[in-house]
């Protein structure tokens, strides 16, 4: 069996990398209804039911003959004014990466659509950490891999890597 002290840095780095990748989420705006002005989705309720974090992705699916997506500043969002957008999307299946903390405001630039509710305020918040459970001191360097804070797959992955590193 490999020396656990030598394989710990490799295992730790791999677990951190996998954890970072697995934390990102992809959200289809409006779920199955997509980005529409037909009144099928209350986008404010939709956004309020989600927890957005840096690294997440929004997907706007819509008919690009009748809709678009304009990222605007807060005043443009409040007044439904799309004349000075930060970004404009017209593909019909647009992907927007949430790359920083704060509010992201999106509206449809077609006349009357924003006023009809086709607008969304996405709040990207810091990731919350799980509460730290007090652990008793241990002399084994591998014991921290099997913390109750980690899903069982991380423990299995760590065990696998420790055994074969």
C-alpha positions in Angstrom: 0.0 0.0 0.0 1.2 3.5 -0.8 2.5 5.8 2.0 -0.5 7.9 3.1 1.7 10.9 3.9 3.0 11.1 0.3 -0.4 10.7 -1.3 -2.3 13.1 0.9 -1.4 16.3 -1.0 -2.5 14.6 -4.3 -5.7 13.4 -2.8 -6.4 16.8 -1.3 -5.8 18.7 -4.5 -7.9 16.2 -6.5 -10.8 16.4 -4.0 -10.7 20.3 -4.0 -10.7 20.4 -7.8 -13.5 17.9 -8.1 -15.5 19.7 -5.4 -15.1 23.0 -7.3 -16.3 21.5 -10.5 -19.2 19.8 -9.0 -20.5 22.9 -7.1 -21.4 24.8 -10.3 -25.0 24.5 -11.4 -26.7 25.1 -14.7 -30.1 26.7 -14.5 -32.6 26.9 -17.4 -34.3 30.2 -16.9 -38.0 29.6 -16.4 -37.4 25.8 -16.3 -39.4 24.0 -19.1 -41.4 27.2 -20.1 -38.1 29.0 -20.9 -37.8 32.7 -21.5 -41.2 33.9 -22.6 -43.7 36.8 -22.2 -46.7 34.5 -22.2 -47.2 34.9 -18.4 -46.4 31.2 -17.7 -43.5 32.0 -15.4 -43.1 34.5 -12.6 -39.3 35.1 -13.1 -38.9 36.8 -9.7 -40.4 33.8 -7.9 -38.3 31.5 -10.1 -35.1 33.3 -9.2 -36.0 33.6 -5.5 -36.3 29.8 -5.3 -32.7 29.3 -6.4 -29.3 29.9 -4.8 -26.9 31.3 -7.4 -23.2 31.2 -6.9 -20.1 32.2 -8.9 -19.5 29.6 -11.6 -23.1 28.8 -12.1 -24.6 29.1 -15.6 -27.9 30.5 -16.9 -29.4 29.1 -20.0 -32.1 31.2 -21.8 -34.2 29.2 -24.2 -36.6 31.2 -26.3 -37.9 31.8 -29.9 -35.5 34.4 -31.2 -38.1 35.7 -33.7 -40.1 37.1 -30.8 -37.6 37.5 -27.9 -34.1 38.4 -26.9 -32.1 38.7 -23.7 -30.6 42.0 -22.7 -28.4 42.3 -19.6 -28.9 45.7 -18.2 -27.9 47.8 -15.2 -30.4 48.2 -12.3 -32.0 51.4 -13.6 -32.7 49.7 -17.0 -34.2 46.8 -15.2 -36.5 48.9 -13.1 -37.7 51.0 -16.0 -37.6 48.2 -18.6 -35.2 50.3 -20.7 -33.0 48.2 -23.0 -31.4 51.1 -24.9 -27.9 50.7 -23.2 -27.5 47.0 -22.5 -24.4 45.5 -20.9 -24.8 42.5 -23.2 -27.3 41.4 -25.8 -28.2 37.8 -26.6 -30.2 36.8 -29.7 -29.4 33.2 -30.4 -32.5 31.6 -28.8 -30.4 29.3 -26.6 -28.0 31.6 -24.8 -25.6 30.6 -22.0 -24.5 33.2 -19.5 -21.8 32.4 -17.0 -22.2 34.0 -13.6 -18.6 35.1 -12.9 -18.9 37.4 -10.0 -21.0 38.2 -6.9 -23.9 40.6 -7.1 -27.0 41.2 -9.1 -27.4 40.4 -12.8 -30.4 42.0 -14.4 -31.9 40.6 -17.6 -34.9 41.8 -19.6 -36.5 41.1 -23.0 -35.9 44.0 -25.3 -39.0 43.6 -27.4 -41.6 46.3 -26.8 -43.9 45.4 -23.9 -42.3 42.1 -22.9 -40.4 43.5 -19.9 -43.5 45.3 -18.7 -45.4 42.1 -19.0 -42.9 40.4 -16.6 -40.2 39.1 -18.9 -37.4 40.3 -16.7 -35.3 38.7 -14.0 -33.0 39.7 -11.2 -30.4 37.1 -10.5 -28.5 37.5 -7.2 -25.2 35.7 -7.1 -24.3 35.1 -3.4 -21.2 33.8 -1.8 -21.3 30.0 -1.2 -22.2 29.2 2.4 -20.0 26.7 4.2 -21.4 23.8 6.1 -21.2 24.1 9.9 -17.9 22.9 11.3 -18.4 19.9 13.5 -15.9 19.6 16.3 -13.6 16.7 15.7 -11.4 15.0 18.2 -7.7 15.2 17.6 -6.3 12.3 15.6 -2.9 11.0 14.8 -4.0 9.5 11.5 -3.5 11.8 8.6 -6.1 9.9 6.5 -8.9 10.2 9.1 -9.9 13.7 8.0 -10.8 12.3 4.6 -13.7 10.4 6.1 -15.4 13.3 7.8 -19.2 13.2 8.1 -19.2 16.6 6.2 -18.2 14.8 3.0 -20.5 12.8 0.8 -19.7 9.1 0.9 -18.3 9.2 -2.6 -15.5 11.5 -1.5 -14.5 8.9 1.2 -14.6 6.1 -1.4 -12.5 8.2 -3.8 -10.0 9.0 -1.1 -9.8 5.4 -0.1 -9.3 4.3 -3.7 -6.6 6.9 -4.3 -4.8 6.2 -1.0 -4.8 2.5 -1.9 -3.4 2.9 -5.4 -1.3 6.1 -5.3 
